[in-house]
Amino acid sequence: MRCGIYCIAAWGVKSVIPALLDAGLKVIDLSGDYRYDNVEVYEKWYKEKHSSPELLKESVYGLCELHRDKIRKSRLIGNPGCYTTCSILAAAPLLAAGVAETKNIIVDAKSGVTGAGRGLGLAYHFCECTENTKAYKVATHRHTSEIEQELSNIAGEEIMISFTPHLIPQKRGILSTVYINLKKQGMTAGDVQEIYENYYKGEFFVRVKAQGELPETKHVAGSNFVDIGVVLDERLNRVVAVSALDNIVKGAAGQAIQNMNIMFGLDEKTGLDFPGFYL
């Protein structure tokens, strides 16, 4: 298949990618190396020099729902991970609509154990994970910088967030709960619901739940869907946006396939149009 020949998914081979591009190949990179607009941000959070910073000028952050047109024309995609995809898509509609306060955005996210990859480590053994939930890398997780970058681009101003990831005792799934204060009083739950429905109108892989319903990880397991539900806390004039996805699919490999489909002019749903494990 032509796509398989010319589209390379690379992870941890940063020194090879410039050579692949010089050979005329298209690259979808699953590491964090080409997700950044600013090399200084990358080097601050990853604590190492970037091997090919000149490529950041052309790489595209591969969140399809936000950058579809750029992805279509690009030869180098920085494929986003699970926490970032789940959190950015939950917050984007309010920032794009200009109704959200850009200060004090809080992201509380929880991941199944496969979110840590297949590497062996004591913390990920079954006996360590089962019957246990814990926060980790509080205020220091690298994905904070990606979320901030994309939300800042949407809002048109610099945004800093508070991001806390948690490891939960299940195999797969991400659940992000995002807290965003509103700029003005008087918005209704219906107003907020309408913002989300309009923003994601026509997006096959983003399902906005009906008003009063919230997503669950089981509902997206095995699929490329992102489910989002929103609640307006009228007492605090705050929106609580909850999003869920499968970290193995839309949070990684499925999103890479979605990016590949866009890059090669295929139907975006090709190879991904299935409902998941639980109906």
Sequence and secondary structure as in RCSB ss.txt:
>XXXX:A:sequence
MRCGIYCIAAWGVKSVIPALLDAGLKVIDLSGDYRYDNVEVYEKWYKEKHSSPELLKESVYGLCELHRDKIRKSR
LIGNPGCYTTCSILAAAPLLAAGVAETKNIIVDAKSGVTGAGRGLGLAYHFCECTENTKAYKVATHRHTSEIEQE
LSNIAGEEIMISFTPHLIPQKRGILSTVYINLKKQGMTAGDVQEIYENYYKGEFFVRVKAQGELPETKHVAGSNF
VDIGVVLDERLNRVVAVSALDNIVKGAAGQAIQNMNIMFGLDEKTGLDFPGFYL
>XXXX:A:secstr
 HHHHHEEEESS TTTHHHHHHTT EEEE SSTTS S HHHHHHHH S  S GGGGGT EE  HHHHHHHHHH S
EEE   HHHHHHHHHHHHHHHHT B SSSEEEEEEE GGGG S   GGGSHHHHTT  EE STTT THHHHHHHH
HHHHHTS   EEEEEEE SSSS EEEEEEEEBSSTT  HHHHHHHHHHHTTT TTEEE  TT    GGGTTTSS 
EEEEEEEETTTTEEEEEEEE TTIIIIIHHHHHHHHHHTT  TTTTT    S  
